[in-house]
């Protein structure tokens, strides 16, 4: 493997790490999903009917 490929892999890894750190605050797996805006929660039904 040439040193040029190693430099490219190192640069790509650094860019990926930077992207992950910048977007961690938007990641639902890390910060959770607010209960009111969770599209995967089952809709509530009326208990009186």
N, C-alpha and C positions, 0 to 999 in steps of 0.2 A: 504494500500500500504506500502511496506517495505521501509526502508531508503536506501536500496541497489538500488532499482529501481529509487529513486529520484536522487541518485548520478549518475547513468547511464544516466538519462535524462539530468541532468545538464552538464555532461561531453559532451554528444552528442551535446547539444545546443552550448556549448563553441567551440567545434570543427567546427560546421557548421558556426558559426559567423566568426571564424578565416579563414575558407576556402573562405567565401564570401568576406572578406576584402582583401585577397591575390589575388583574381581573379576579383575584381571589374574593374581593368584597362582593362580587356579583354572583358568585358560585352558590347555587342553592344547596349543594351537598355540604358546603362548608359553613354557611351562615343560616341555613334553614329557609323554609318558605312560610311567610305570614299566613295564619289560619284563614284570614278573610280573602286572600287572593290565591288560594291553593286550587288549581284547576283539577287536581286529581282526587280531591275530597268528595265523598258521596254527597249529593244534594240532600238538604233536610226536607222531611215531609211533615205535614201537619198532623199532630197527634190527636186533634179534636175530631177529625173526620173519620 
